């Protein structure tokens, strides 16, 4: 146990966490496949992670530094994936906290650091990216110290060791001078010196907490976790204690330890180490693997409750079943409930209409799930995101977010105006070198649809970050969106002539030669009401010709809506149709007569009351 260190790496999105891990893996001469060793972001192996440049799923790696085995746990930096963070921190004994030398500690850093301090982990602060133009390591370190004080850190935590690094160059040192740095060795030395070895007892009965689940085509479900006490042997009989406290005897068919980026078969693994095992079919996250003679359960991992929900349903548009491989009720239900096995912060409930209410930690959390399902070949449709209300002490409470905004001074006014309209309350404001730093408390509902608006208002120069604050009373009187939709009146292929006739009505989402159906949203109206438009209209052929007519024609470039844009845009009477090939926005009632009939029925109910 003295030769083992279990360490989690904490950082805000884009603060260099993954590149630092790459440097640790390369300098320790960890064996990797050639194609893996040649690429950047070695740990971010998922396709979505590479595209977005963020860590979504926590991963394990192991390196040897002399005689010491260092288990590295890569944690997501975004608060929407807090479920991943909370469970993997249970495997660690200490943390590397990465801080950008220019930006200082950011909101997501606060979220993960708070969880680590609650668990009493020893923290090593690494001021990263000191080679960045405008880097100010002194400012970053001072802001970090203030963050520790704000989070209520004790004397043990405040006495943290500090390193300076350039993860991209694979260099680190005790002073912020890049010219005196040679390699990443100071980080290894600090881990061995300051991070305690696991507190465990080999002589006690076996106890292991499952913190991750990995699928395997040959071995079945693989449970990953840390052995808290005892010894685990290949082929050993163990007791699986589930979340309800029920026990069942099982036999381990495969026992593995982490080596580099992979797993190696082992005959025996002692307490303190992180292991992977197969042979327990129904094991899930947060459950205990215990000794058969003296089974004692470990505390179940506590996970924050979800705050946002969406309704998933089978696609019933005119194009249903044409683009997706899996589109039936059974296939979608099976996929959603399978996700619950690996994502502990997700909840799925089925209603009597064969629809599924999926709850998560935020819009991004649910959008990533939708995108993953889409790429796997699933076809379905989803409703507008809604906040999850709670009844607390007889009052209806709604979730609030703490929002951190960083914008150039000239855009400060428009941001504050929009925040006021969305019921945001200004908590802190400061200016530094022409940049305004604003902090608001705002209802989660008020943030829906704001990110795109924010990027437009700040000409793409603003930075916005949010973390969950707490549940507070709902202020009510929510205003609906300012713009209606342009809705196609017929099914067919869009024509340039029809689109040009419509483009003055608002902003189009599609270009020519795109197949649409009646009831599909093809653009945003410049006014509050919806308009039905014919974008498939063709120009009537005649033998009359107008001189110079073509020179006066102009077609505006359409605004292409990706998945997140579509989820932010839709109203309560609209859905997003998700297929492997297309993202479409549609009305719930495709025909205009059906929509009017539904409006009259709703108005009639209100009138009767």
matplotlib code that plots the C-alpha trace (Angstrom):
import matplotlib.pyplot as plt

x = [0.0, 2.9, 3.9, 0.4, -0.9, -4.5, -4.9, -7.7, -7.0, -9.3, -9.5, -11.9, -12.8, -9.8, -7.3, -4.9, -5.8, -5.7, -2.4, -0.8, -2.0, -0.5, 2.9, 2.8, 2.0, 4.7, 7.5, 6.7, 7.3, 3.9, 3.4, 0.7, -0.4, 1.4, -1.8, -2.6, 0.9, 1.0, -2.2, -2.9, -5.5, -4.7, -7.2, -10.0, -10.6, -14.3, -15.3, -17.5, -14.8, -12.3, -14.8, -15.8, -12.4, -13.9, -13.7, -17.2, -16.4, -14.0, -11.2, -8.4, -4.7, -1.8, 1.9, 5.0, 7.4, 10.3, 8.8, 5.5, 2.4, 0.3, -3.3, -4.5, -8.3, -9.3, -12.4, -14.8, -14.6, -18.2, -20.8, -23.3, -21.2, -21.0, -22.3, -19.0, -17.0, -18.7, -18.3, -14.7, -13.4, -14.3, -11.4, -8.8, -6.7, -5.7, -6.1, -4.0, -5.8, -4.9, -5.3, -4.9, -2.1, -4.1, -7.7, -7.2, -9.8, -13.0, -16.6, -16.3, -13.0, -15.1, -17.6, -15.1, -12.8, -15.8, -16.5, -12.8, -12.5, -15.7, -14.0, -10.9, -8.5, -5.0, -4.7, -1.6, -2.1, -0.5, -0.5, -0.6, -0.1, 2.6, 3.8, 0.5, 0.6, -0.7, -0.1, 0.0, 0.9, 0.8, -2.8, -3.8, -2.3, -3.8, -7.3, -6.9, -6.1, -9.2, -11.2, -10.0, -11.0, -14.4, -15.1, -14.2, -11.0, -9.2, -5.6, -4.7, -6.1, -4.8, -1.2, -1.1, 2.1, 2.3, 3.9, 4.1, 3.8, 3.4, 1.5, 1.7, 5.6, 5.7, 7.6, 7.0, 9.0, 8.7, 9.2, 7.3, 10.3, 10.0, 13.7, 14.6, 12.2, 13.4, 10.6, 7.5, 9.4, 8.5, 4.8, 5.7, 7.8, 5.0, 2.5, 4.8, 5.7, 2.4, -0.4, -0.9, -0.9, -4.3, -5.7, -6.7, -6.2, -5.3, -6.2, -9.9, -12.7, -13.0, -14.8, -14.8, -17.0, -18.0, -17.6, -17.7, -19.2, -17.5, -19.1, -17.0, -18.1, -16.4, -16.3, -19.7, -20.2, -16.9, -17.1, -14.3, -13.6, -11.2, -10.5, -11.0, -10.1, -8.9, -7.5, -9.2, -8.2, -9.1, -11.9, -12.8, -16.4, -17.7, -21.0, -22.6, -24.6, -26.9, -28.3, -31.4, -29.1, -29.9, -27.0, -26.1, -23.1, -21.1, -17.8, -15.2, -14.5, -11.8, -9.7, -7.7, -5.4, -4.7, -1.4, -0.9, -4.2, -5.2, -6.0, -3.9, -5.1, -4.0, -4.1, -4.3, -4.8, -4.6, -6.4, -5.7, -5.4, -8.0, -9.3, -11.6, -13.5, -16.0, -18.5, -21.3, -24.1, -26.4, -23.8, -24.3, -22.5, -22.4, -22.8, -20.4, -18.4, -17.8, -16.4, -18.8, -18.2, -18.5, -20.4, -20.4, -21.7, -19.8, -21.8, -23.7, -22.4, -24.5, -25.3, -26.9, -30.4, -31.1, -32.5, -33.7, -36.0, -37.0, -39.6, -38.3, -40.7, -40.9, -40.6, -44.0, -43.1, -43.8, -40.1, -40.2, -38.1, -36.3, -33.0, -32.5, -31.6, -33.3, -36.7, -39.2, -40.5, -38.7, -35.3, -35.4, -36.6, -33.8, -31.2, -32.4, -32.5, -29.1, -27.7, -28.8, -26.3, -23.3, -24.8, -25.8, -27.0, -29.6, -33.2, -35.7, -39.5, -42.0, -45.5, -48.7, -48.2, -45.0, -42.9, -39.9, -39.2, -35.4, -33.9, -30.3, -28.0, -28.4, -29.1, -25.6, -25.9, -29.0, -27.7, -24.7, -26.9, -29.1, -26.0, -24.5, -27.8, -28.1, -24.6, -25.4, -28.3, -31.3, -34.2, -36.6, -37.9, -37.6, -39.6, -38.4, -36.2, -38.1, -36.8, -37.7, -39.8, -39.7, -42.1, -40.1, -41.9, -45.2, -43.7, -43.0, -39.2, -37.3, -33.6, -31.3, -27.9, -24.8, -23.7, -20.2, -19.8, -16.6, -17.1, -15.4, -16.5, -18.5, -20.9, -21.5, -24.7, -26.5, -25.6, -26.9, -30.1, -30.8, -30.0, -32.6, -35.3, -34.5, -34.8, -31.1, -29.8, -26.3, -24.1, -20.7, -19.1, -15.5, -13.4, -9.8, -7.9, -11.0, -12.8, -15.9, -16.4, -20.1, -21.7, -25.5, -27.9, -30.6, -33.4, -32.3, -35.4, -34.2, -31.0, -32.9, -32.1, -29.7, -26.3, -26.8, -28.3, -25.3, -22.8, -24.6, -24.8, -21.0, -19.9, -18.5, -16.1, -18.0, -17.4, -20.3, -20.1, -22.8, -23.0, -26.1, -26.7, -29.8, -33.6, -35.5, -39.1, -40.2, -40.8, -43.4, -44.7, -42.4, -42.5, -42.7, -40.1, -40.2, -40.2, -42.6, -41.6, -41.8, -43.6, -43.7, -47.2, -46.5, -44.2, -41.5, -38.1, -37.3, -36.8, -34.6, -37.6, -39.8, -37.1, -36.3, -40.0, -39.9, -36.5, -37.7, -40.1, -37.2, -34.2, -34.2, -32.8, -32.5, -31.3, -32.5, -32.9, -33.7, -36.7, -39.2, -42.7, -45.8, -45.5, -41.7, -40.1, -38.0, -37.1, -37.6, -40.2, -39.3, -42.6, -44.1, -46.7, -46.1, -46.5, -47.2, -45.0, -44.5, -40.8, -41.4, -42.9, -41.4, -41.2, -43.7, -42.0, -42.9, -41.4, -41.0, -37.6, -36.7, -33.4, -31.0, -33.4, -30.8, -28.4, -30.9, -31.6, -29.9, -30.4, -29.2, -27.1, -29.4, -28.6, -27.8, -29.2, -27.3, -28.7, -28.1, -29.3, -32.5, -33.1, -32.6, -34.9, -38.0, -41.2, -43.7, -45.7, -42.6, -40.4, -36.8, -36.7, -33.4, -32.0, -28.5, -28.6, -30.6, -31.8, -35.2, -37.6, -41.3, -44.7, -46.4, -49.5, -48.2, -51.4, -52.6, -56.2, -55.1, -53.0, -56.0, -58.3, -55.9, -55.6, -59.4, -59.7, -57.2, -58.9, -62.2, -60.9, -59.6, -63.0, -65.0, -62.9]
y = [0.0, 2.4, 2.1, 3.1, 6.6, 7.3, 10.8, 12.6, 15.5, 18.5, 21.4, 23.7, 23.1, 23.9, 24.5, 21.8, 18.8, 16.3, 17.6, 17.3, 13.7, 13.1, 14.5, 12.2, 9.1, 9.9, 10.7, 7.6, 5.7, 4.0, 1.4, 2.5, 1.5, 3.4, 5.1, 6.2, 7.5, 9.6, 11.5, 14.4, 14.2, 10.5, 10.2, 11.9, 8.9, 9.4, 11.0, 13.6, 14.5, 15.2, 17.2, 19.5, 19.5, 18.6, 15.6, 14.0, 10.5, 9.8, 7.4, 5.5, 5.2, 3.9, 4.9, 3.6, 6.2, 4.2, 1.7, 3.7, 2.9, 6.1, 5.5, 8.6, 9.4, 11.9, 13.9, 15.9, 19.7, 20.6, 20.8, 19.0, 15.8, 16.1, 12.6, 11.3, 13.5, 12.6, 8.9, 8.8, 11.0, 8.1, 6.2, 9.0, 9.9, 13.3, 15.7, 17.7, 21.0, 22.6, 26.4, 28.5, 31.0, 33.7, 33.0, 31.8, 29.4, 29.2, 28.1, 24.4, 24.3, 25.5, 22.7, 19.8, 21.3, 21.7, 18.0, 17.1, 19.2, 17.7, 14.3, 15.6, 15.0, 16.5, 19.1, 19.9, 23.1, 23.2, 26.6, 25.5, 27.3, 29.7, 30.0, 31.5, 35.2, 37.4, 34.7, 36.0, 33.1, 35.4, 36.5, 32.9, 31.6, 34.4, 33.8, 30.1, 30.8, 33.0, 30.2, 27.7, 30.2, 30.8, 27.0, 26.8, 24.8, 23.9, 24.5, 21.0, 22.0, 25.6, 24.4, 23.2, 22.7, 24.7, 23.8, 25.7, 23.9, 24.0, 20.8, 21.3, 21.4, 18.6, 20.8, 21.6, 23.3, 24.9, 28.4, 30.1, 30.2, 28.1, 28.4, 26.5, 23.6, 20.4, 17.8, 16.8, 15.1, 17.7, 16.7, 13.0, 14.0, 16.1, 13.3, 10.8, 13.3, 14.9, 12.5, 9.9, 6.2, 4.5, 4.0, 0.4, -2.9, -6.1, -8.2, -7.0, -8.7, -7.7, -4.5, -2.9, 0.0, -0.1, 3.4, 2.7, 0.1, -0.8, -3.1, -5.9, -8.1, -11.2, -10.7, -9.0, -6.2, -5.1, -3.4, -0.9, 0.4, 0.6, -2.1, -0.5, -3.5, -7.1, -9.0, -9.9, -13.1, -14.4, -17.0, -16.0, -16.3, -12.9, -11.3, -8.6, -6.1, -3.9, -0.5, -1.9, -4.0, -7.4, -9.8, -12.4, -14.8, -14.5, -15.8, -13.5, -14.8, -12.2, -10.0, -7.1, -4.3, -1.1, -0.8, 2.3, 2.9, -0.8, -3.6, -6.7, -9.9, -10.5, -13.4, -11.2, -7.5, -6.0, -3.2, 0.4, -0.5, 0.2, -2.9, -4.1, -7.4, -9.5, -12.1, -10.1, -9.6, -7.1, -5.0, -1.2, 1.9, 2.6, -1.1, -3.1, -6.3, -7.9, -11.0, -14.0, -14.8, -11.3, -9.1, -5.4, -2.7, 0.5, 3.8, 4.3, 7.2, 10.3, 12.1, 15.5, 15.4, 16.3, 19.8, 19.6, 17.1, 16.4, 14.0, 11.4, 9.8, 7.6, 9.6, 10.0, 12.5, 11.8, 10.8, 8.4, 5.2, 6.4, 7.5, 5.6, 2.0, 1.8, 3.6, 1.4, 1.9, -1.3, -0.2, 3.3, 2.1, -0.5, 2.1, 4.7, 2.2, 0.9, 4.4, 4.3, 1.6, 3.9, 7.4, 7.7, 11.3, 10.4, 9.4, 7.8, 7.5, 6.0, 7.4, 5.8, 7.3, 5.2, 8.3, 8.7, 11.6, 11.8, 14.0, 15.2, 17.8, 20.4, 21.0, 19.9, 16.6, 15.7, 17.0, 14.8, 11.7, 12.6, 13.1, 9.8, 7.9, 9.7, 8.5, 5.0, 4.9, 5.8, 7.9, 9.7, 13.1, 15.2, 18.0, 21.3, 21.1, 22.0, 22.6, 20.1, 21.9, 20.7, 21.0, 22.2, 23.2, 23.6, 26.0, 25.3, 25.8, 26.0, 25.5, 28.5, 28.7, 30.8, 32.3, 33.8, 36.0, 37.5, 40.1, 43.1, 46.3, 47.5, 44.5, 44.8, 46.9, 44.5, 41.5, 43.1, 44.2, 40.6, 39.2, 41.5, 40.4, 36.8, 37.6, 37.5, 39.2, 40.8, 39.6, 40.9, 43.1, 44.0, 45.3, 44.4, 45.4, 46.2, 43.0, 43.0, 40.0, 39.6, 37.2, 36.6, 34.3, 33.3, 30.7, 27.7, 28.4, 31.9, 30.5, 28.3, 29.6, 32.3, 30.9, 31.6, 35.1, 35.8, 34.8, 37.1, 40.0, 39.8, 39.1, 35.7, 37.4, 36.5, 33.6, 32.2, 29.5, 28.2, 25.9, 24.8, 27.2, 26.0, 25.6, 28.9, 30.2, 30.6, 34.2, 33.3, 35.5, 34.0, 35.7, 33.5, 33.9, 37.0, 35.3, 32.8, 30.2, 29.9, 26.6, 24.7, 24.3, 21.3, 18.3, 18.5, 19.8, 23.4, 25.7, 28.9, 30.8, 29.9, 30.6, 34.0, 35.0, 34.0, 35.2, 38.7, 37.3, 36.3, 34.0, 30.7, 27.5, 25.6, 26.2, 25.0, 21.4, 20.2, 17.8, 19.1, 18.1, 20.0, 21.3, 21.4, 24.6, 26.1, 29.4, 32.0, 34.7, 38.3, 38.7, 36.8, 34.7, 31.6, 31.9, 29.1, 29.6, 27.7, 27.1, 24.5, 27.0, 27.0, 29.9, 29.5, 29.1, 31.6, 32.9, 36.4, 37.5, 40.5, 42.2, 42.1, 40.2, 37.7, 40.4, 41.8, 38.4, 37.6, 34.7, 35.1, 32.3, 30.2, 29.7, 26.1, 24.7, 22.0, 19.9, 22.3, 25.3, 23.4, 22.4, 26.1, 27.4, 25.2, 26.4, 24.3, 23.4, 22.2, 19.1, 18.3, 15.3, 13.5, 11.0, 9.9, 12.1, 15.1, 17.4, 18.9, 21.2, 20.5, 21.4, 19.0, 19.4, 19.2, 20.4, 24.0, 22.9, 20.5, 23.2, 25.6, 22.9, 22.2, 26.0, 26.3, 23.3, 24.8, 28.1, 26.4, 24.7, 28.0, 29.7, 27.0, 27.6]
z = [0.0, 0.6, -3.0, -4.3, -4.9, -6.1, -7.5, -9.3, -11.6, -11.2, -13.7, -15.5, -19.1, -21.3, -18.5, -19.8, -17.7, -20.5, -22.0, -18.5, -18.3, -21.7, -20.5, -17.4, -19.5, -22.0, -19.5, -17.5, -20.7, -20.4, -23.1, -25.6, -29.1, -31.8, -33.0, -29.5, -28.7, -31.8, -31.0, -28.6, -25.8, -25.1, -22.3, -24.3, -26.5, -27.1, -30.4, -28.8, -26.3, -29.2, -31.2, -28.2, -26.5, -23.1, -20.9, -20.5, -19.1, -16.3, -17.1, -15.3, -16.2, -14.2, -14.4, -12.6, -11.1, -9.7, -7.3, -6.9, -8.8, -9.5, -10.4, -12.3, -12.4, -15.1, -14.0, -16.2, -15.8, -16.6, -13.8, -15.9, -15.5, -11.8, -11.3, -12.9, -10.6, -7.3, -7.7, -9.1, -6.2, -3.9, -5.5, -4.8, -1.8, -3.2, -6.1, -8.6, -9.0, -12.3, -12.6, -15.8, -15.2, -17.1, -16.1, -12.5, -10.9, -12.9, -11.9, -12.7, -10.7, -7.7, -8.2, -8.2, -5.6, -3.2, -3.6, -3.0, 0.1, 1.5, 1.3, 3.0, 0.1, 0.0, -2.8, -4.9, -6.9, -10.4, -12.1, -15.7, -19.0, -17.7, -21.3, -22.4, -23.5, -20.7, -18.0, -14.4, -12.1, -9.0, -9.7, -10.3, -7.1, -5.0, -6.5, -5.8, -2.1, -1.9, -3.4, -0.8, 2.0, 0.4, 0.3, 4.0, 3.7, 6.9, 7.9, 6.4, 3.0, 3.0, 3.4, -0.2, -2.2, -5.5, -8.8, -12.1, -15.4, -19.1, -19.8, -23.6, -23.4, -20.7, -18.2, -14.6, -11.7, -8.3, -9.7, -12.5, -14.8, -18.0, -18.8, -15.6, -16.3, -18.0, -17.7, -15.7, -12.9, -10.2, -10.6, -9.9, -6.9, -5.4, -5.8, -4.1, -1.3, -0.5, -1.5, 1.2, 0.5, 0.8, 4.2, 4.1, 6.1, 4.3, 7.4, 7.5, 5.5, 1.9, 1.0, -2.5, -3.7, -7.4, -8.9, -12.7, -15.0, -18.4, -21.0, -22.6, -25.5, -24.1, -20.3, -19.8, -17.3, -15.7, -12.3, -11.6, -8.1, -5.2, -2.6, 0.8, 2.9, 2.4, -0.6, -3.8, -5.7, -9.2, -9.0, -5.5, -4.2, -3.0, -1.9, -4.0, -1.8, -3.9, -3.1, -1.3, 1.0, -0.6, -0.8, -3.4, -3.7, -7.0, -8.3, -10.0, -13.5, -14.3, -12.1, -13.6, -12.6, -14.5, -16.3, -18.5, -20.5, -20.4, -18.0, -17.2, -15.7, -12.1, -9.6, -6.4, -5.7, -2.2, -0.5, -1.6, -5.3, -8.1, -9.8, -12.5, -12.2, -14.2, -13.2, -11.4, -14.0, -12.3, -10.5, -10.7, -9.5, -5.7, -4.7, -2.5, -3.2, 0.2, 1.9, 1.9, 5.6, 6.9, 4.3, 5.3, 3.0, 2.4, 2.3, -0.9, -3.1, -2.6, -5.9, -6.4, -7.8, -11.5, -12.2, -15.9, -17.6, -21.2, -22.8, -25.2, -27.6, -30.7, -34.0, -35.7, -38.4, -42.1, -42.4, -39.5, -40.0, -43.1, -41.6, -38.3, -37.6, -34.2, -34.0, -32.1, -28.6, -27.4, -28.8, -27.4, -24.0, -23.8, -24.7, -22.2, -19.3, -20.3, -19.8, -16.2, -15.5, -16.2, -15.5, -11.9, -12.2, -14.9, -14.2, -16.6, -16.0, -18.4, -18.7, -20.0, -23.5, -24.1, -23.6, -21.3, -19.0, -18.8, -16.0, -15.9, -14.4, -17.2, -20.9, -21.9, -20.0, -21.9, -25.2, -25.0, -24.3, -27.3, -29.6, -28.5, -29.2, -32.6, -33.6, -32.5, -35.1, -32.9, -34.2, -31.9, -31.0, -27.8, -26.2, -24.9, -21.7, -18.5, -15.0, -12.2, -9.5, -5.9, -3.0, 0.0, 3.3, 1.4, -1.2, -4.8, -5.4, -8.7, -9.3, -9.5, -11.1, -10.2, -13.5, -14.2, -17.2, -18.7, -21.5, -23.0, -21.3, -24.4, -24.1, -20.3, -20.7, -23.1, -20.9, -17.8, -19.6, -20.8, -17.4, -15.9, -18.3, -17.4, -13.6, -13.0, -9.8, -10.0, -7.1, -8.1, -10.7, -11.4, -14.3, -15.1, -18.2, -20.2, -19.3, -17.1, -14.7, -13.7, -11.3, -11.2, -9.4, -12.0, -12.2, -14.4, -16.5, -17.3, -18.9, -21.5, -24.9, -23.7, -24.8, -28.5, -27.7, -25.5, -28.2, -30.7, -28.2, -27.4, -31.0, -29.9, -27.4, -24.2, -21.8, -19.8, -17.1, -14.7, -11.7, -9.7, -6.7, -4.8, -4.9, -4.2, -4.7, -8.3, -9.3, -11.9, -14.7, -17.3, -20.7, -23.8, -26.5, -28.7, -32.0, -33.7, -36.3, -40.1, -40.8, -44.1, -45.6, -47.8, -48.2, -50.9, -51.8, -51.0, -54.0, -54.2, -55.6, -52.7, -50.1, -51.5, -51.2, -47.6, -46.4, -45.6, -43.0, -40.7, -40.5, -42.4, -41.1, -44.4, -47.9, -51.3, -52.4, -48.9, -48.4, -45.8, -44.7, -43.7, -40.2, -40.2, -38.8, -41.6, -39.9, -37.2, -37.7, -37.0, -35.2, -32.2, -34.1, -36.3, -40.1, -42.5, -45.6, -48.9, -49.3, -52.1, -54.5, -58.0, -60.4, -63.2, -66.6, -69.3, -72.5, -71.0, -69.9, -67.6, -68.3, -65.3, -63.1, -62.0, -60.9, -58.4, -56.8, -53.5, -51.1, -47.5, -46.0, -43.8, -40.1, -39.7, -36.4, -34.6, -31.8, -28.9, -31.0, -31.7, -28.1, -27.0, -29.8, -29.6, -27.8, -25.8, -29.0, -30.9, -30.9, -32.1, -34.5, -34.0, -36.6, -37.5, -40.6, -39.7, -36.8, -37.6, -35.7, -36.1, -34.7, -32.4, -34.6, -38.2, -40.0, -39.4, -38.9, -36.1, -34.4, -34.5, -33.1, -30.3, -29.5, -29.4, -27.2, -24.8, -24.8, -24.2, -21.1, -19.8, -20.6, -18.7, -15.6]

ax = plt.figure().add_subplot(projection="3d")
ax.plot(x, y, z, "-o")
ax.set_aspect("equal")
plt.show()
